[in-house]
Amino acid sequence: MILQCIRWIFGYASFELIGEYPEKFINLTVKNKINIWDIKKYGFVLNGKVQASEYRRLRLCAKKAHCKIKIKGKKGFPFIKMKYKKRIGFFVGVLFLLVMVYIFSLFIWSVDVSGNENIKSEEILQVASELGVRPGIFKKSINVSNVTLAAMEKFEDVAWMSINISGSKVNISIKEKIKKPDIAKNGEPCNIVASCDGQIERLETFKGEPCVNVGDIVVKGQLLISGVMENLNGGSYFLDADGKVFAKTVKKITEKVKTSQTITKDTGKNATRLRLEICGGTVPFWGYWKNINDNYQVETTENVMNLFGLELPAKICKEYCREQEKEEITLTSEEAYLQIENNILKRENEEFKGVEILDKTVKKSENDGELSEEVEYVCAENIACKEKINIEQ
């Protein structure tokens, strides 16, 4: 690849040699240290390539070998320069392009984030933009150490951050803090209390003194297993009580739905708008003269422009706008209760994790265009909850 580029810069010619003794011609080129390549022989015809500056010497070798040689093609920068030497505008354009590429290389084209898992990239990019790290900013205006320290102050969950500038691209690499799990300290004095109201059905005491029996009704916060123990001398000592207390509990879920509702639906009137965002600025294209108001739902897609795999500081944004209108509808009782049941089922899945539902009672009612459904659940669950014992010194 490098050799091909060098040959193109200095220019080369493709030639065709006709003669009975091409071998003599090749020997002469070797003797005169003339480099030829891509040699192919078809009968008395020999094809090859030679550097443009060596072609005249190649003709002398062909003459000595009693062969005829002619040029089939010329390629490379010298021939392009000769072709356009009278076209000043072409060279001015090339010079202008090189100058613009150099000027653009002094600015930041793109910023990306890596290493984040819990913190959203959008939040990091927003903070970086506020601190002066964004596409279109002059590279030398970025104080990497100051920006890094200021950004870390805004993110408490970041343990380490580095900002690396490579060419016209900035990479923000972060390492998030590993949160310590909430582990109860061994030996810390605590009681077991009730997390909610219920009727005791089963006790499993691992450490501590049970304070309730099967069949007892308890209220939220009531002591179930005590961490205060008495020794043989009549004194007392503390331990970390542990155990499970299964109780029958009662829970309720109530959902309401109005039969008269306002819904939003598409009118079928759509519009498309296009804009170019470059170095923080916006250039509107077609569609921006259309009247797009709050009645439209807008979805935006972004395509970052790149050159040979290098991201440019520009992106094309396409907006799909769908006009919507509000409509008043009236639900039937069946439709309203179906909506209620779906909402209740969703809440069950969210709120009753680890809870066994033994029975449930449904009460439906209707009042002034509003339907409601109250579900009372009889559940079985572990209501044991640890509570630290405050020991006065």
Kinemage of the C-alpha trace (Angstrom):
@kinemage 1
@onewidth
@group {chain A} dominant
@subgroup {mainchain}
@vectorlist {calphas} color= white
{ca met a 1} P 0.000 0.000 0.000
{ca ile a 2} L 2.797 2.446 0.931
{ca leu a 3} L 4.753 1.551 -2.223
{ca gln a 4} L 1.657 2.172 -4.376
{ca cys a 5} L 1.191 5.599 -2.782
{ca ile a 6} L 4.832 6.513 -3.449
{ca arg a 7} L 4.527 5.432 -7.098
{ca trp a 8} L 1.324 7.487 -7.480
{ca ile a 9} L 2.963 10.595 -5.994
{ca phe a 10} L 5.915 10.432 -8.426
{ca gly a 11} L 3.789 9.214 -11.329
{ca tyr a 12} L 4.126 6.065 -13.456
{ca ala a 13} L 3.360 4.883 -17.004
{ca ser a 14} L 1.926 1.650 -18.374
{ca phe a 15} L 3.766 0.477 -21.499
{ca glu a 16} L 3.434 -2.175 -24.194
{ca leu a 17} L 6.553 -3.752 -25.765
{ca ile a 18} L 6.451 -5.687 -29.078
{ca gly a 19} L 9.431 -7.699 -30.240
{ca glu a 20} L 10.922 -11.142 -30.721
{ca tyr a 21} L 13.461 -10.785 -27.919
{ca pro a 22} L 11.732 -9.328 -24.817
{ca glu a 23} L 14.178 -11.284 -22.641
{ca lys a 24} L 17.023 -9.115 -23.943
{ca phe a 25} L 14.970 -6.034 -23.080
{ca ile a 26} L 14.468 -7.219 -19.489
{ca asn a 27} L 18.191 -7.971 -19.123
{ca leu a 28} L 19.016 -4.455 -20.272
{ca thr a 29} L 16.603 -2.906 -17.737
{ca val a 30} L 18.217 -4.925 -14.955
{ca lys a 31} L 21.689 -3.932 -16.128
{ca asn a 32} L 20.708 -0.231 -16.195
{ca lys a 33} L 18.901 -0.534 -12.823
{ca ile a 34} L 15.510 0.442 -14.206
{ca asn a 35} L 12.692 -0.804 -12.008
{ca ile a 36} L 9.684 -2.214 -13.890
{ca trp a 37} L 6.734 -4.107 -12.359
{ca asp a 38} L 3.463 -5.857 -13.160
{ca ile a 39} L 5.175 -7.590 -16.088
{ca lys a 40} L 2.903 -9.794 -18.237
{ca lys a 41} L 3.798 -11.513 -21.517
{ca tyr a 42} L 1.317 -12.420 -24.264
{ca gly a 43} L 3.209 -14.000 -27.176
{ca phe a 44} L 5.497 -11.294 -28.591
{ca val a 45} L 3.787 -8.605 -26.481
{ca leu a 46} L 5.102 -7.567 -23.073
{ca asn a 47} L 3.113 -5.291 -20.744
{ca gly a 48} L 4.450 -3.555 -17.666
{ca lys a 49} L 4.729 -0.376 -15.639
{ca val a 50} L 7.634 1.975 -15.006
{ca gln a 51} L 8.247 5.167 -13.048
{ca ala a 52} L 7.557 8.209 -15.219
{ca ser a 53} L 11.100 9.577 -14.811
{ca glu a 54} L 12.584 6.265 -16.066
{ca tyr a 55} L 10.577 5.986 -19.277
{ca arg a 56} L 13.135 7.709 -21.536
{ca arg a 57} L 15.856 5.322 -20.417
{ca leu a 58} L 13.402 2.480 -20.982
{ca arg a 59} L 13.025 3.527 -24.644
{ca leu a 60} L 16.804 3.232 -25.151
{ca cys a 61} L 16.713 -0.320 -23.766
{ca ala a 62} L 13.852 -1.196 -26.147
{ca lys a 63} L 15.783 0.233 -29.108
{ca lys a 64} L 18.865 -1.838 -28.265
{ca ala a 65} L 16.683 -4.964 -27.996
{ca his a 66} L 15.155 -4.200 -31.436
{ca cys a 67} L 11.679 -3.857 -29.890
{ca lys a 68} L 8.943 -1.289 -30.256
{ca ile a 69} L 7.549 0.340 -27.109
{ca lys a 70} L 4.572 2.618 -26.622
{ca ile a 71} L 2.719 4.158 -23.683
{ca lys a 72} L -0.703 2.767 -22.836
{ca gly a 73} L -1.518 5.048 -19.910
{ca lys a 74} L -0.201 7.612 -17.450
{ca lys a 75} L -1.205 7.818 -13.821
{ca gly a 76} L -0.139 9.765 -10.749
{ca phe a 77} L 0.030 13.258 -9.309
{ca pro a 78} L 2.466 14.801 -11.905
{ca phe a 79} L 0.039 14.017 -14.752
{ca ile a 80} L -2.953 15.353 -12.813
{ca lys a 81} L -0.963 18.522 -12.138
{ca met a 82} L -0.153 18.927 -15.841
{ca lys a 83} L -3.804 18.374 -16.754
{ca tyr a 84} L -5.052 21.076 -14.422
{ca lys a 85} L -2.084 23.463 -14.457
{ca lys a 86} L -4.094 26.096 -16.287
{ca arg a 87} L -7.066 25.719 -13.980
{ca ile a 88} L -6.095 28.018 -11.122
{ca gly a 89} L -9.455 27.566 -9.440
{ca phe a 90} L -8.812 23.861 -8.977
{ca phe a 91} L -5.566 24.433 -7.059
{ca val a 92} L -7.125 27.292 -5.096
{ca gly a 93} L -9.941 24.911 -4.131
{ca val a 94} L -7.472 22.212 -3.046
{ca leu a 95} L -5.512 24.771 -1.029
{ca phe a 96} L -8.720 26.064 0.540
{ca leu a 97} L -9.724 22.494 1.432
{ca leu a 98} L -6.379 21.812 3.096
{ca val a 99} L -6.614 25.064 5.059
{ca met a 100} L -10.170 24.227 6.183
{ca val a 101} L -9.138 20.721 7.244
{ca tyr a 102} L -6.319 22.229 9.312
{ca ile a 103} L -8.653 24.797 10.896
{ca phe a 104} L -11.267 22.124 11.693
{ca ser a 105} L -8.543 19.977 13.276
{ca leu a 106} L -8.087 22.707 15.904
{ca phe a 107} L -11.625 22.141 17.221
{ca ile a 108} L -13.462 19.308 18.950
{ca trp a 109} L -15.658 17.315 16.559
{ca ser a 110} L -17.265 14.755 18.843
{ca val a 111} L -17.493 13.763 22.522
{ca asp a 112} L -18.279 10.248 23.746
{ca val a 113} L -18.508 8.521 27.126
{ca ser a 114} L -17.290 5.071 28.198
{ca gly a 115} L -17.244 3.055 31.417
{ca asn a 116} L -20.600 4.241 32.775
{ca glu a 117} L -23.269 1.742 33.783
{ca asn a 118} L -25.667 3.439 36.213
{ca ile a 119} L -25.092 7.072 35.220
{ca lys a 120} L -26.684 8.023 31.897
{ca ser a 121} L -24.351 9.193 29.128
{ca glu a 122} L -26.699 12.123 28.431
{ca glu a 123} L -26.183 13.434 31.996
{ca ile a 124} L -22.391 13.220 31.684
{ca leu a 125} L -22.411 14.937 28.280
{ca gln a 126} L -24.667 17.688 29.661
{ca val a 127} L -22.275 18.391 32.552
{ca ala a 128} L -19.280 18.264 30.192
{ca ser a 129} L -21.004 20.761 27.881
{ca glu a 130} L -21.637 23.136 30.802
{ca leu a 131} L -17.918 22.899 31.665
{ca gly a 132} L -16.883 23.707 28.081
{ca val a 133} L -16.290 20.248 26.608
{ca arg a 134} L -18.590 19.979 23.584
{ca pro a 135} L -18.409 19.753 19.782
{ca gly a 136} L -17.218 22.982 18.182
{ca ile a 137} L -15.050 24.132 21.106
{ca phe a 138} L -11.402 25.156 20.538
{ca lys a 139} L -9.182 22.288 21.751
{ca lys a 140} L -6.602 24.453 23.510
{ca ser a 141} L -9.335 26.170 25.539
{ca ile a 142} L -10.029 22.940 27.445
{ca asn a 143} L -8.258 22.660 30.786
{ca val a 144} L -8.481 18.894 31.248
{ca ser a 145} L -7.515 18.780 34.937
{ca asn a 146} L -9.945 21.545 35.978
{ca val a 147} L -12.823 20.050 33.966
{ca thr a 148} L -12.165 16.597 35.441
{ca leu a 149} L -12.220 17.860 39.032
{ca ala a 150} L -15.335 19.974 38.452
{ca ala a 151} L -17.183 17.088 36.785
{ca met a 152} L -16.327 14.657 39.588
{ca glu a 153} L -17.743 17.107 42.144
{ca lys a 154} L -21.103 16.931 40.352
{ca phe a 155} L -21.211 13.117 40.327
{ca glu a 156} L -20.937 11.569 43.775
{ca asp a 157} L -21.038 8.023 42.381
{ca val a 158} L -17.922 8.505 40.214
{ca ala a 159} L -14.712 7.126 41.718
{ca trp a 160} L -12.390 8.058 38.853
{ca met a 161} L -12.623 10.072 35.634
{ca ser a 162} L -10.272 10.911 32.789
{ca ile a 163} L -10.729 13.148 29.751
{ca asn a 164} L -8.616 12.164 26.756
{ca ile a 165} L -8.316 14.291 23.600
{ca ser a 166} L -7.343 12.294 20.518
{ca gly a 167} L -7.244 14.390 17.366
{ca ser a 168} L -10.635 16.104 17.202
{ca lys a 169} L -12.378 13.576 19.428
{ca val a 170} L -12.834 13.655 23.214
{ca asn a 171} L -13.365 10.487 25.221
{ca ile a 172} L -14.656 10.786 28.781
{ca ser a 173} L -13.775 7.581 30.610
{ca ile a 174} L -15.234 7.027 34.077
{ca lys a 175} L -15.202 4.430 36.819
{ca glu a 176} L -18.254 4.284 39.061
{ca lys a 177} L -18.094 3.651 42.790
{ca ile a 178} L -19.048 0.193 43.986
{ca lys a 179} L -21.777 0.571 46.557
{ca lys a 180} L -21.302 -1.434 49.730
{ca pro a 181} L -24.156 -3.820 50.377
{ca asp a 182} L -26.263 -3.176 53.462
{ca ile a 183} L -25.044 -6.016 55.669
{ca ala a 184} L -26.103 -6.136 59.310
{ca lys a 185} L -23.165 -6.202 61.663
{ca asn a 186} L -22.742 -9.477 63.456
{ca gly a 187} L -23.540 -9.198 67.133
{ca glu a 188} L -25.326 -5.832 66.879
{ca pro a 189} L -28.176 -5.908 69.415
{ca cys a 190} L -31.597 -5.862 67.787
{ca asn a 191} L -35.217 -6.948 68.234
{ca ile a 192} L -37.620 -8.455 65.751
{ca val a 193} L -40.771 -6.349 65.345
{ca ala a 194} L -43.843 -6.587 63.098
{ca ser a 195} L -43.650 -4.821 59.741
{ca cys a 196} L -47.480 -4.695 59.492
{ca asp a 197} L -50.666 -5.808 61.262
{ca gly a 198} L -51.547 -9.501 61.186
{ca gln a 199} L -52.370 -12.761 62.961
{ca ile a 200} L -49.448 -15.038 63.800
{ca glu a 201} L -49.547 -18.437 62.097
{ca arg a 202} L -45.990 -19.722 62.531
{ca leu a 203} L -42.801 -18.718 64.363
{ca glu a 204} L -39.259 -19.754 63.553
{ca thr a 205} L -36.978 -18.359 66.250
{ca phe a 206} L -33.252 -18.655 65.571
{ca lys a 207} L -31.930 -16.295 68.263
{ca gly a 208} L -33.782 -14.371 70.972
{ca glu a 209} L -36.871 -14.765 73.129
{ca pro a 210} L -40.309 -15.128 71.412
{ca cys a 211} L -42.821 -12.582 72.727
{ca val a 212} L -45.918 -13.781 70.843
{ca asn a 213} L -47.643 -17.085 70.223
{ca val a 214} L -49.397 -18.672 67.262
{ca gly a 215} L -52.865 -17.173 66.900
{ca asp a 216} L -51.963 -13.820 68.474
{ca ile a 217} L -53.019 -10.651 66.664
{ca val a 218} L -50.219 -8.119 66.373
{ca val a 219} L -49.968 -4.533 65.132
{ca lys a 220} L -47.250 -2.831 63.154
{ca gly a 221} L -44.144 -2.182 65.273
{ca gln a 222} L -45.072 -4.692 68.008
{ca leu a 223} L -42.222 -6.711 69.521
{ca leu a 224} L -42.165 -10.292 68.199
{ca ile a 225} L -38.756 -11.656 69.220
{ca ser a 226} L -36.759 -9.915 71.915
{ca gly a 227} L -33.004 -9.444 71.780
{ca val a 228} L -32.831 -8.841 75.556
{ca met a 229} L -32.038 -12.062 77.444
{ca glu a 230} L -31.738 -12.863 81.153
{ca asn a 231} L -28.844 -14.890 82.550
{ca leu a 232} L -28.803 -17.195 85.575
{ca asn a 233} L -27.622 -14.441 87.918
{ca gly a 234} L -30.725 -12.338 87.232
{ca gly a 235} L -28.881 -9.910 85.004
{ca ser a 236} L -29.540 -9.299 81.322
{ca tyr a 237} L -27.544 -9.225 78.145
{ca phe a 238} L -28.218 -8.274 74.531
{ca leu a 239} L -27.982 -10.204 71.277
{ca asp a 240} L -28.987 -9.819 67.666
{ca ala a 241} L -32.378 -11.522 67.537
{ca asp a 242} L -33.097 -13.506 64.410
{ca gly a 243} L -36.050 -15.452 63.109
{ca lys a 244} L -39.064 -15.587 60.824
{ca val a 245} L -42.631 -14.769 61.833
{ca phe a 246} L -45.291 -15.789 59.344
{ca ala a 247} L -48.650 -14.105 59.746
{ca lys a 248} L -51.970 -13.801 58.036
{ca thr a 249} L -52.336 -10.203 56.837
{ca val a 250} L -54.991 -8.146 55.113
{ca lys a 251} L -54.184 -5.776 52.247
{ca lys a 252} L -56.365 -3.607 50.048
{ca ile a 253} L -56.102 -2.198 46.536
{ca thr a 254} L -58.585 0.334 45.207
{ca glu a 255} L -58.748 1.515 41.596
{ca lys a 256} L -61.127 4.007 40.005
{ca val a 257} L -61.922 4.798 36.368
{ca lys a 258} L -64.229 7.419 34.904
{ca thr a 259} L -66.512 6.305 32.081
{ca ser a 260} L -66.023 9.657 30.321
{ca gln a 261} L -62.411 9.976 29.193
{ca thr a 262} L -60.307 12.124 26.899
{ca ile a 263} L -58.021 10.212 24.545
{ca thr a 264} L -55.501 11.343 21.958
{ca lys a 265} L -55.443 9.893 18.453
{ca asp a 266} L -53.657 10.597 15.159
{ca thr a 267} L -55.500 12.693 12.574
{ca gly a 268} L -53.493 11.240 9.680
{ca lys a 269} L -51.859 14.600 8.954
{ca asn a 270} L -48.091 14.129 9.069
{ca ala a 271} L -45.068 16.297 8.339
{ca thr a 272} L -41.327 15.750 8.068
{ca arg a 273} L -38.677 18.310 8.958
{ca leu a 274} L -34.928 18.169 8.424
{ca arg a 275} L -32.142 20.150 10.030
{ca leu a 276} L -28.356 20.093 10.170
{ca glu a 277} L -26.606 20.558 13.499
{ca ile a 278} L -22.952 21.492 13.095
{ca cys a 279} L -20.545 22.613 15.825
{ca gly a 280} L -23.416 23.467 18.163
{ca gly a 281} L -25.330 25.502 15.547
{ca thr a 282} L -28.513 24.583 13.648
{ca val a 283} L -29.164 24.944 9.924
{ca pro a 284} L -32.848 24.325 9.052
{ca phe a 285} L -33.717 22.574 5.798
{ca trp a 286} L -37.065 21.736 4.250
{ca gly a 287} L -40.184 21.495 6.341
{ca tyr a 288} L -39.335 24.200 8.893
{ca trp a 289} L -41.779 26.659 7.376
{ca lys a 290} L -44.648 24.286 8.184
{ca asn a 291} L -46.850 25.190 11.129
{ca ile a 292} L -45.986 22.621 13.807
{ca asn a 293} L -47.795 23.377 17.047
{ca asp a 294} L -48.359 21.602 20.359
{ca asn a 295} L -50.904 19.282 18.746
{ca tyr a 296} L -48.097 17.396 16.986
{ca gln a 297} L -46.140 14.515 18.441
{ca val a 298} L -42.538 14.766 17.283
{ca glu a 299} L -40.090 11.867 16.986
{ca thr a 300} L -36.484 12.684 16.115
{ca thr a 301} L -33.792 10.491 14.572
{ca glu a 302} L -30.155 11.594 14.410
{ca asn a 303} L -27.462 10.457 11.968
{ca val a 304} L -23.910 11.553 12.779
{ca met a 305} L -21.918 12.380 9.648
{ca asn a 306} L -18.546 10.681 9.247
{ca leu a 307} L -15.649 10.724 6.825
{ca phe a 308} L -13.793 7.436 6.327
{ca gly a 309} L -14.972 6.268 9.759
{ca leu a 310} L -14.105 9.559 11.500
{ca glu a 311} L -17.079 11.250 13.134
{ca leu a 312} L -17.581 14.835 11.974
{ca pro a 313} L -18.946 17.612 14.215
{ca ala a 314} L -22.218 17.483 12.319
{ca lys a 315} L -25.365 15.427 12.351
{ca ile a 316} L -28.537 15.324 10.296
{ca cys a 317} L -31.706 15.374 12.399
{ca lys a 318} L -34.966 14.199 10.892
{ca glu a 319} L -38.220 14.957 12.687
{ca tyr a 320} L -41.379 12.954 12.093
{ca cys a 321} L -44.371 15.053 13.153
{ca arg a 322} L -47.804 13.470 13.622
{ca glu a 323} L -50.786 15.684 14.281
{ca gln a 324} L -53.013 14.456 17.089
{ca glu a 325} L -56.391 15.507 18.373
{ca lys a 326} L -58.232 14.948 21.613
{ca glu a 327} L -61.497 13.053 21.594
{ca glu a 328} L -64.073 12.534 24.314
{ca ile a 329} L -65.154 8.898 24.629
{ca thr a 330} L -67.567 7.066 26.901
{ca leu a 331} L -66.612 3.622 28.171
{ca thr a 332} L -69.127 0.890 28.780
{ca ser a 333} L -69.168 -0.754 32.188
{ca glu a 334} L -67.393 -3.820 30.771
{ca glu a 335} L -64.626 -1.689 29.213
{ca ala a 336} L -64.185 0.362 32.391
{ca tyr a 337} L -63.929 -2.690 34.665
{ca leu a 338} L -61.494 -4.334 32.240
{ca gln a 339} L -59.271 -1.266 32.529
{ca ile a 340} L -59.565 -1.383 36.318
{ca glu a 341} L -58.645 -5.074 36.474
{ca asn a 342} L -55.576 -4.493 34.324
{ca asn a 343} L -54.458 -1.712 36.681
{ca ile a 344} L -55.048 -3.921 39.740
{ca leu a 345} L -53.109 -6.808 38.213
{ca lys a 346} L -50.186 -4.478 37.518
{ca arg a 347} L -50.187 -3.266 41.135
{ca glu a 348} L -50.341 -6.850 42.432
{ca asn a 349} L -47.193 -7.719 40.511
{ca glu a 350} L -45.420 -4.636 41.872
{ca glu a 351} L -46.595 -4.603 45.513
{ca phe a 352} L -47.073 -8.285 46.400
{ca lys a 353} L -43.588 -9.622 45.792
{ca gly a 354} L -42.796 -12.434 48.246
{ca val a 355} L -46.387 -12.457 49.469
{ca glu a 356} L -48.714 -15.459 49.132
{ca ile a 357} L -52.336 -14.512 48.359
{ca leu a 358} L -54.691 -16.880 50.206
{ca asp a 359} L -58.015 -15.288 49.349
{ca lys a 360} L -59.454 -12.074 47.971
{ca thr a 361} L -62.812 -10.307 48.020
{ca val a 362} L -63.904 -7.901 45.275
{ca lys a 363} L -66.309 -5.018 45.808
{ca lys a 364} L -67.529 -2.983 42.846
{ca ser a 365} L -69.345 0.331 42.957
{ca glu a 366} L -70.466 3.117 40.642
{ca asn a 367} L -70.953 6.763 41.558
{ca asp a 368} L -71.634 9.734 39.282
{ca gly a 369} L -69.950 8.321 36.167
{ca glu a 370} L -67.019 6.841 38.091
{ca leu a 371} L -66.538 3.091 38.530
{ca ser a 372} L -64.412 1.767 41.373
{ca glu a 373} L -63.235 -1.643 42.470
{ca glu a 374} L -61.868 -2.474 45.916
{ca val a 375} L -60.034 -5.770 46.353
{ca glu a 376} L -59.317 -7.060 49.859
{ca tyr a 377} L -56.586 -9.691 50.052
{ca val a 378} L -55.917 -12.255 52.758
{ca cys a 379} L -52.191 -12.990 52.536
{ca ala a 380} L -49.500 -15.046 54.228
{ca glu a 381} L -46.109 -13.381 54.611
{ca asn a 382} L -43.081 -12.998 56.808
{ca ile a 383} L -43.632 -9.844 58.878
{ca ala a 384} L -40.365 -10.071 60.828
{ca cys a 385} L -38.377 -6.842 60.714
{ca lys a 386} L -35.133 -6.098 62.585
{ca glu a 387} L -35.006 -3.033 64.842
{ca lys a 388} L -31.799 -1.890 66.506
{ca ile a 389} L -31.743 -1.784 70.308
{ca asn a 390} L -30.529 1.584 71.599
{ca ile a 391} L -28.377 0.848 74.640
{ca glu a 392} L -27.860 3.772 77.010
{ca gln a 393} L -24.332 3.981 78.349
